[in-house]
């Protein structure tokens, strides 16, 4: 494993949001214990607090997303989780084992995929996998069989005997994931594995991770791409300024901020009269009108749309386009922090 340089922390964010699914949890014992339990993780560099009292759990077979902008502290958090970086405070338990000091038993349960590709470019994919497999104490036929399995799993069977320096960025990333899977970890930790890859490779990587999650592997996935978190993750922790500010499923997080849907109508004709009539409809809680466009804030767009179209006919306007924007994780992040997810920090 290798660690990245620490991330800078922007100014402190708002107080932590409360999520009913995350509140009031007690210790889990026996077979139901979480595969990962982080409590109060804290890290500072001088007077700069990079990670501030971060706590979360990952259940067995769960894919958990740590979603936040660059510089939010994601890499620092997972470096502490994987035992690559000394924490100032807090505890990490992996499968009930403490990640403290040189605890090889806890580390052996984790497969770590760093942001930067950690492969030997002048070796083939198969040679890289064999080398790292030996570091994981795999030998002989067991190693050969496991390398073959992983090559197929990451979709590199046809290129397994080609040098890594001939690979695209996406193929290198997939091979890097393969290295982390060789020893059959119980928890796979991925630090923004799709950064800098082309859309086709990104799609292949996400598909591979979804398959692994579907097979029961527990996954911790960090990203600043909202759509990746929504696509892959069973639960999501939103991190900003080194703190978890909200946690839950995608639907729970959207409900947490009570955000409404928006119905947008571009039209010709007496748009002002149409906007005024829409404002009187049940289920419409706000209306704005400008330059031939009417935007409605609604709680149930499906129920309102029919009445909006009827109102357009009654007022004599001609709709050019109609669209609905549902609240999403970007909306949640903006509501909680006052800035967009990928704004500069």
TORZABA-811086 format. One record per residue (C-alpha): y, z, x; residue number from 1; residue in three letters. Coordinates in Angstrom, 1 decimal. Last residue first. Layout:
// residues N
[[Y, Z, X], NUM, 'ALA']
...
// end
This chain:
// residues 345
[[24.8, -2.4, -12.0], 345, 'UNK']
[[25.1, -6.1, -12.8], 344, 'UNK']
[[24.2, -6.7, -16.5], 343, 'UNK']
[[20.6, -7.5, -17.1], 342, 'UNK']
[[19.8, -5.1, -19.9], 341, 'UNK']
[[23.2, -5.5, -21.5], 340, 'UNK']
[[25.7, -2.6, -21.5], 339, 'UNK']
[[26.7, 0.3, -23.7], 338, 'UNK']
[[23.8, 2.4, -22.6], 337, 'UNK']
[[21.8, 3.3, -25.8], 336, 'UNK']
[[23.1, 0.6, -28.0], 335, 'UNK']
[[22.8, -2.1, -25.3], 334, 'UNK']
[[19.3, -1.0, -24.5], 333, 'UNK']
[[18.3, -1.1, -28.1], 332, 'UNK']
[[19.8, -4.5, -28.7], 331, 'UNK']
[[17.9, -5.8, -25.6], 330, 'UNK']
[[14.8, -4.2, -27.0], 329, 'UNK']
[[15.1, -6.2, -30.2], 328, 'UNK']
[[17.1, -6.4, -33.4], 327, 'UNK']
[[16.3, -9.4, -35.5], 326, 'UNK']
[[18.6, -12.4, -35.5], 325, 'UNK']
[[18.3, -14.7, -38.6], 324, 'UNK']
[[19.6, -18.2, -38.8], 323, 'UNK']
[[21.0, -20.6, -41.3], 322, 'UNK']
[[22.4, -24.1, -40.5], 321, 'UNK']
[[24.8, -26.6, -42.0], 320, 'UNK']
[[25.2, -24.8, -45.3], 319, 'UNK']
[[27.3, -26.7, -47.8], 318, 'UNK']
[[29.8, -24.6, -49.8], 317, 'UNK']
[[30.2, -24.9, -53.5], 316, 'UNK']
[[30.6, -21.2, -54.3], 315, 'UNK']
[[27.6, -21.0, -56.6], 314, 'UNK']
[[25.4, -23.1, -54.2], 313, 'UNK']
[[26.2, -20.8, -51.3], 312, 'UNK']
[[25.6, -17.8, -53.5], 311, 'UNK']
[[22.1, -19.1, -54.2], 310, 'UNK']
[[21.4, -19.5, -50.5], 309, 'UNK']
[[22.6, -15.9, -49.9], 308, 'UNK']
[[20.5, -14.6, -52.7], 307, 'UNK']
[[17.4, -16.2, -51.2], 306, 'UNK']
[[18.2, -14.8, -47.8], 305, 'UNK']
[[18.7, -11.2, -48.9], 304, 'UNK']
[[15.1, -10.1, -49.5], 303, 'UNK']
[[13.8, -11.6, -46.3], 302, 'UNK']
[[16.8, -10.3, -44.3], 301, 'UNK']
[[16.1, -6.7, -45.1], 300, 'UNK']
[[18.6, -4.2, -43.6], 299, 'UNK']
[[21.5, -6.7, -43.6], 298, 'UNK']
[[24.6, -7.4, -41.5], 297, 'UNK']
[[26.0, -10.8, -42.5], 296, 'UNK']
[[27.6, -13.4, -40.3], 295, 'UNK']
[[29.6, -16.3, -41.8], 294, 'UNK']
[[30.6, -19.3, -39.7], 293, 'UNK']
[[33.1, -22.0, -40.4], 292, 'UNK']
[[35.5, -20.9, -37.8], 291, 'UNK']
[[35.5, -17.2, -38.6], 290, 'UNK']
[[33.8, -14.9, -41.2], 289, 'UNK']
[[32.4, -11.4, -40.8], 288, 'UNK']
[[30.4, -9.5, -43.4], 287, 'UNK']
[[28.9, -6.0, -43.5], 286, 'UNK']
[[26.3, -4.0, -45.4], 285, 'UNK']
[[24.6, -6.8, -47.3], 284, 'UNK']
[[21.5, -5.4, -49.2], 283, 'UNK']
[[23.0, -6.0, -52.6], 282, 'UNK']
[[25.4, -8.8, -52.7], 281, 'UNK']
[[29.2, -8.2, -52.9], 280, 'UNK']
[[29.9, -9.2, -49.3], 279, 'UNK']
[[28.2, -12.5, -49.9], 278, 'UNK']
[[30.9, -13.4, -52.5], 277, 'UNK']
[[33.7, -12.7, -50.0], 276, 'UNK']
[[31.9, -14.7, -47.3], 275, 'UNK']
[[31.5, -17.7, -49.7], 274, 'UNK']
[[35.1, -17.5, -50.7], 273, 'UNK']
[[36.1, -17.6, -47.0], 272, 'UNK']
[[33.7, -20.5, -46.3], 271, 'UNK']
[[35.4, -22.7, -48.8], 270, 'UNK']
[[33.7, -25.9, -47.7], 269, 'UNK']
[[31.5, -26.5, -44.6], 268, 'UNK']
[[28.8, -24.1, -43.4], 267, 'UNK']
[[27.3, -22.1, -40.5], 266, 'UNK']
[[25.3, -19.2, -41.9], 265, 'UNK']
[[24.2, -16.3, -39.7], 264, 'UNK']
[[22.0, -13.5, -41.0], 263, 'UNK']
[[22.0, -10.4, -38.7], 262, 'UNK']
[[19.4, -7.6, -38.7], 261, 'UNK']
[[20.4, -4.0, -38.5], 260, 'UNK']
[[20.1, -1.4, -35.8], 259, 'UNK']
[[18.9, 2.1, -36.7], 258, 'UNK']
[[18.9, 3.1, -33.0], 257, 'UNK']
[[15.4, 4.6, -33.1], 256, 'UNK']
[[14.1, 2.0, -35.4], 255, 'UNK']
[[14.2, -0.5, -32.6], 254, 'UNK']
[[12.5, 1.9, -30.2], 253, 'UNK']
[[9.7, 2.6, -32.8], 252, 'UNK']
[[9.1, -1.2, -33.2], 251, 'UNK']
[[8.8, -1.7, -29.4], 250, 'UNK']
[[6.4, 1.2, -29.2], 249, 'UNK']
[[7.9, 4.5, -27.8], 248, 'UNK']
[[10.2, 5.9, -25.2], 247, 'UNK']
[[13.9, 6.4, -24.8], 246, 'UNK']
[[16.4, 7.5, -22.1], 245, 'UNK']
[[14.0, 7.8, -19.2], 244, 'UNK']
[[16.3, 8.6, -16.3], 243, 'UNK']
[[17.1, 7.1, -12.9], 242, 'UNK']
[[20.4, 5.5, -14.0], 241, 'UNK']
[[18.5, 3.7, -16.8], 240, 'UNK']
[[14.9, 3.8, -17.8], 239, 'UNK']
[[13.5, 2.6, -21.1], 238, 'UNK']
[[9.9, 3.7, -21.5], 237, 'UNK']
[[7.7, 1.3, -23.4], 236, 'UNK']
[[4.4, 1.6, -25.3], 235, 'UNK']
[[1.6, -0.8, -26.0], 234, 'UNK']
[[3.1, -3.2, -23.5], 233, 'UNK']
[[2.4, -6.9, -22.9], 232, 'UNK']
[[4.6, -9.1, -25.1], 231, 'UNK']
[[7.4, -6.7, -25.8], 230, 'UNK']
[[7.6, -5.7, -22.1], 229, 'UNK']
[[7.6, -9.3, -21.0], 228, 'UNK']
[[10.3, -10.3, -23.5], 227, 'UNK']
[[12.6, -7.5, -22.3], 226, 'UNK']
[[12.6, -8.7, -18.7], 225, 'UNK']
[[13.7, -5.9, -16.4], 224, 'UNK']
[[10.2, -5.1, -15.5], 223, 'UNK']
[[7.7, -2.4, -14.5], 222, 'UNK']
[[4.1, -2.4, -15.7], 221, 'UNK']
[[1.8, 0.6, -15.6], 220, 'UNK']
[[-1.6, -0.6, -16.7], 219, 'UNK']
[[-4.8, 1.1, -17.9], 218, 'UNK']
[[-7.8, -1.2, -17.7], 217, 'UNK']
[[-9.6, -1.5, -21.1], 216, 'UNK']
[[-10.7, -5.2, -21.1], 215, 'UNK']
[[-7.7, -6.1, -23.3], 214, 'UNK']
[[-5.4, -4.7, -20.6], 213, 'UNK']
[[-7.0, -6.9, -18.0], 212, 'UNK']
[[-6.7, -9.9, -20.3], 211, 'UNK']
[[-3.0, -9.1, -20.9], 210, 'UNK']
[[-2.5, -8.9, -17.2], 209, 'UNK']
[[-4.0, -12.3, -16.7], 208, 'UNK']
[[-1.9, -13.9, -19.5], 207, 'UNK']
[[1.2, -12.4, -17.9], 206, 'UNK']
[[0.3, -13.9, -14.6], 205, 'UNK']
[[-0.4, -17.4, -16.1], 204, 'UNK']
[[2.9, -17.4, -18.0], 203, 'UNK']
[[4.8, -16.5, -14.9], 202, 'UNK']
[[3.0, -19.3, -13.0], 201, 'UNK']
[[4.1, -21.8, -15.7], 200, 'UNK']
[[7.7, -20.4, -15.8], 199, 'UNK']
[[8.2, -20.6, -12.0], 198, 'UNK']
[[8.1, -17.4, -9.9], 197, 'UNK']
[[11.0, -15.4, -8.5], 196, 'UNK']
[[10.2, -12.1, -10.2], 195, 'UNK']
[[6.9, -12.2, -12.0], 194, 'UNK']
[[5.2, -9.1, -10.5], 193, 'UNK']
[[8.0, -6.7, -11.4], 192, 'UNK']
[[6.2, -3.7, -9.8], 191, 'UNK']
[[2.6, -3.6, -11.0], 190, 'UNK']
[[0.5, -0.5, -11.2], 189, 'UNK']
[[-3.1, -0.9, -12.2], 188, 'UNK']
[[-4.8, 2.4, -13.2], 187, 'UNK']
[[-8.6, 2.9, -13.2], 186, 'UNK']
[[-9.0, 0.9, -10.0], 185, 'UNK']
[[-12.0, -1.5, -9.6], 184, 'UNK']
[[-11.9, -1.7, -5.7], 183, 'UNK']
[[-10.9, -5.3, -5.7], 182, 'UNK']
[[-8.2, -5.1, -8.4], 181, 'UNK']
[[-5.2, -4.5, -6.1], 180, 'UNK']
[[-6.1, -7.4, -3.9], 179, 'UNK']
[[-6.4, -9.7, -6.9], 178, 'UNK']
[[-2.8, -8.8, -8.0], 177, 'UNK']
[[-1.7, -10.1, -4.6], 176, 'UNK']
[[-3.7, -13.3, -5.1], 175, 'UNK']
[[-1.9, -13.7, -8.4], 174, 'UNK']
[[1.5, -13.2, -6.8], 173, 'UNK']
[[0.6, -15.8, -4.0], 172, 'UNK']
[[-0.3, -18.3, -6.7], 171, 'UNK']
[[3.0, -17.7, -8.5], 170, 'UNK']
[[5.0, -18.3, -5.3], 169, 'UNK']
[[3.2, -21.5, -4.6], 168, 'UNK']
[[0.3, -21.5, -2.1], 167, 'UNK']
[[0.1, -23.3, 1.2], 166, 'UNK']
[[1.0, -20.2, 3.2], 165, 'UNK']
[[-2.0, -18.5, 1.5], 164, 'UNK']
[[-4.4, -20.7, 3.4], 163, 'UNK']
[[-6.9, -22.6, 1.3], 162, 'UNK']
[[-10.5, -21.3, 0.8], 161, 'UNK']
[[-9.8, -19.7, -2.6], 160, 'UNK']
[[-8.0, -22.7, -3.9], 159, 'UNK']
[[-10.4, -24.0, -6.6], 158, 'UNK']
[[-11.5, -20.5, -7.6], 157, 'UNK']
[[-7.9, -19.2, -7.9], 156, 'UNK']
[[-7.7, -18.2, -11.5], 155, 'UNK']
[[-7.1, -14.5, -11.0], 154, 'UNK']
[[-10.4, -13.5, -12.6], 153, 'UNK']
[[-12.3, -16.2, -10.7], 152, 'UNK']
[[-11.1, -15.0, -7.4], 151, 'UNK']
[[-11.7, -11.4, -8.4], 150, 'UNK']
[[-15.4, -12.0, -9.3], 149, 'UNK']
[[-16.0, -14.0, -6.0], 148, 'UNK']
[[-14.4, -11.2, -4.0], 147, 'UNK']
[[-16.5, -8.6, -5.8], 146, 'UNK']
[[-19.7, -10.5, -5.0], 145, 'UNK']
[[-18.9, -10.8, -1.3], 144, 'UNK']
[[-17.8, -7.2, -1.1], 143, 'UNK']
[[-21.0, -5.9, -2.8], 142, 'UNK']
[[-23.1, -8.2, -0.6], 141, 'UNK']
[[-21.8, -6.6, 2.6], 140, 'UNK']
[[-19.1, -4.0, 2.5], 139, 'UNK']
[[-16.4, -2.5, 0.3], 138, 'UNK']
[[-14.7, 0.5, 1.9], 137, 'UNK']
[[-11.3, -0.2, 0.4], 136, 'UNK']
[[-10.0, -1.4, 3.7], 135, 'UNK']
[[-13.0, -3.7, 3.7], 134, 'UNK']
[[-11.8, -5.2, 0.4], 133, 'UNK']
[[-8.4, -5.8, 2.0], 132, 'UNK']
[[-9.9, -8.0, 4.7], 131, 'UNK']
[[-12.3, -9.7, 2.2], 130, 'UNK']
[[-9.4, -10.5, -0.2], 129, 'UNK']
[[-7.3, -11.9, 2.6], 128, 'UNK']
[[-10.2, -14.1, 3.8], 127, 'UNK']
[[-10.8, -15.4, 0.3], 126, 'UNK']
[[-7.1, -16.2, -0.2], 125, 'UNK']
[[-7.1, -18.0, 3.1], 124, 'UNK']
[[-5.5, -16.5, 6.2], 123, 'UNK']
[[-2.3, -17.7, 7.9], 122, 'UNK']
[[-0.1, -16.1, 5.2], 121, 'UNK']
[[-1.5, -12.6, 5.5], 120, 'UNK']
[[-0.7, -10.9, 2.2], 119, 'UNK']
[[1.7, -8.3, 0.8], 118, 'UNK']
[[3.9, -10.3, -1.6], 117, 'UNK']
[[7.0, -8.3, -2.2], 116, 'UNK']
[[7.4, -6.4, -5.5], 115, 'UNK']
[[4.3, -4.3, -4.9], 114, 'UNK']
[[1.0, -4.5, -6.7], 113, 'UNK']
[[-0.8, -1.1, -6.6], 112, 'UNK']
[[-4.3, -0.4, -7.6], 111, 'UNK']
[[-4.8, 3.3, -8.4], 110, 'UNK']
[[-8.0, 5.3, -8.7], 109, 'UNK']
[[-8.5, 5.5, -4.9], 108, 'UNK']
[[-5.1, 7.2, -4.6], 107, 'UNK']
[[-6.3, 10.2, -6.6], 106, 'UNK']
[[-9.4, 10.6, -4.4], 105, 'UNK']
[[-7.4, 10.0, -1.3], 104, 'UNK']
[[-5.2, 13.0, -1.8], 103, 'UNK']
[[-3.0, 12.8, 1.4], 102, 'UNK']
[[-0.1, 14.9, 0.1], 101, 'UNK']
[[-0.2, 15.4, -3.6], 100, 'UNK']
[[-1.3, 13.0, -6.3], 99, 'UNK']
[[-3.1, 15.7, -8.3], 98, 'UNK']
[[-6.4, 14.6, -9.9], 97, 'UNK']
[[-6.8, 14.7, -13.7], 96, 'UNK']
[[-7.3, 11.0, -13.9], 95, 'UNK']
[[-4.1, 10.5, -11.9], 94, 'UNK']
[[-1.8, 13.6, -12.0], 93, 'UNK']
[[1.7, 13.3, -10.7], 92, 'UNK']
[[4.0, 16.3, -10.3], 91, 'UNK']
[[7.8, 17.0, -10.1], 90, 'UNK']
[[10.4, 17.7, -7.4], 89, 'UNK']
[[11.8, 16.1, -4.3], 88, 'UNK']
[[9.1, 13.4, -4.3], 87, 'UNK']
[[7.6, 11.9, -1.1], 86, 'UNK']
[[7.2, 8.2, -1.3], 85, 'UNK']
[[4.0, 6.1, -1.1], 84, 'UNK']
[[1.9, 8.5, -3.2], 83, 'UNK']
[[1.3, 5.9, -5.9], 82, 'UNK']
[[3.4, 7.8, -8.5], 81, 'UNK']
[[6.2, 8.4, -6.0], 80, 'UNK']
[[6.4, 4.6, -5.3], 79, 'UNK']
[[6.2, 4.0, -9.0], 78, 'UNK']
[[9.3, 6.1, -9.6], 77, 'UNK']
[[11.3, 4.6, -6.7], 76, 'UNK']
[[10.4, 1.1, -7.9], 75, 'UNK']
[[11.7, 1.8, -11.4], 74, 'UNK']
[[14.9, 3.6, -10.3], 73, 'UNK']
[[17.5, 1.8, -12.5], 72, 'UNK']
[[18.7, -0.5, -9.6], 71, 'UNK']
[[17.7, -3.7, -11.3], 70, 'UNK']
[[17.8, -3.2, -15.1], 69, 'UNK']
[[15.2, -1.2, -17.0], 68, 'UNK']
[[11.8, -1.3, -18.7], 67, 'UNK']
[[8.9, 0.8, -17.6], 66, 'UNK']
[[6.1, -0.7, -19.6], 65, 'UNK']
[[2.8, 1.1, -20.5], 64, 'UNK']
[[-0.4, -0.8, -21.0], 63, 'UNK']
[[-3.0, 1.6, -22.5], 62, 'UNK']
[[-6.7, 1.6, -21.7], 61, 'UNK']
[[-6.8, 5.3, -21.0], 60, 'UNK']
[[-3.4, 6.9, -22.0], 59, 'UNK']
[[-0.3, 6.7, -19.9], 58, 'UNK']
[[2.0, 9.7, -19.8], 57, 'UNK']
[[5.8, 10.1, -19.1], 56, 'UNK']
[[8.2, 12.4, -17.3], 55, 'UNK']
[[11.3, 11.5, -15.2], 54, 'UNK']
[[13.5, 14.4, -14.1], 53, 'UNK']
[[16.3, 12.3, -12.5], 52, 'UNK']
[[15.3, 9.5, -10.1], 51, 'UNK']
[[18.0, 8.1, -7.7], 50, 'UNK']
[[20.3, 11.1, -7.4], 49, 'UNK']
[[22.8, 10.3, -4.7], 48, 'UNK']
[[24.0, 13.5, -2.9], 47, 'UNK']
[[21.8, 12.8, 0.1], 46, 'UNK']
[[19.1, 10.5, -1.1], 45, 'UNK']
[[17.7, 12.0, -4.2], 44, 'UNK']
[[14.3, 11.9, -6.0], 43, 'UNK']
[[13.0, 13.7, -9.1], 42, 'UNK']
[[9.8, 13.3, -11.1], 41, 'UNK']
[[9.7, 16.0, -13.8], 40, 'UNK']
[[6.2, 15.5, -15.0], 39, 'UNK']
[[4.0, 12.4, -14.6], 38, 'UNK']
[[0.6, 12.2, -16.3], 37, 'UNK']
[[-1.5, 9.1, -15.6], 36, 'UNK']
[[-5.1, 8.4, -16.9], 35, 'UNK']
[[-4.3, 10.7, -19.8], 34, 'UNK']
[[-6.8, 13.5, -20.8], 33, 'UNK']
[[-9.0, 12.7, -23.7], 32, 'UNK']
[[-12.2, 13.1, -21.8], 31, 'UNK']
[[-11.5, 16.8, -21.2], 30, 'UNK']
[[-8.0, 18.2, -21.7], 29, 'UNK']
[[-4.7, 16.8, -22.9], 28, 'UNK']
[[-1.6, 19.1, -22.4], 27, 'UNK']
[[0.8, 19.3, -25.3], 26, 'UNK']
[[3.1, 16.7, -26.8], 25, 'UNK']
[[6.1, 18.0, -28.7], 24, 'UNK']
[[8.1, 14.8, -28.6], 23, 'UNK']
[[6.8, 11.4, -27.5], 22, 'UNK']
[[5.9, 10.0, -30.9], 21, 'UNK']
[[9.0, 11.5, -32.5], 20, 'UNK']
[[11.3, 9.8, -30.1], 19, 'UNK']
[[14.4, 11.6, -28.9], 18, 'UNK']
[[17.0, 9.8, -26.9], 17, 'UNK']
[[17.9, 11.2, -23.5], 16, 'UNK']
[[21.6, 12.0, -23.0], 15, 'UNK']
[[23.7, 9.0, -22.0], 14, 'UNK']
[[23.6, 7.3, -18.6], 13, 'UNK']
[[24.5, 8.7, -15.2], 12, 'UNK']
[[26.4, 6.2, -12.9], 11, 'UNK']
[[24.3, 3.5, -11.3], 10, 'UNK']
[[21.3, 4.5, -9.1], 9, 'UNK']
[[20.5, 2.5, -6.0], 8, 'UNK']
[[16.9, 1.5, -5.5], 7, 'UNK']
[[14.9, 2.8, -2.6], 6, 'UNK']
[[13.5, 0.3, -0.1], 5, 'UNK']
[[10.1, -1.0, -1.0], 4, 'UNK']
[[6.8, 0.7, -0.4], 3, 'UNK']
[[3.6, -0.6, 1.1], 2, 'UNK']
[[0.0, 0.0, 0.0], 1, 'UNK']
// end
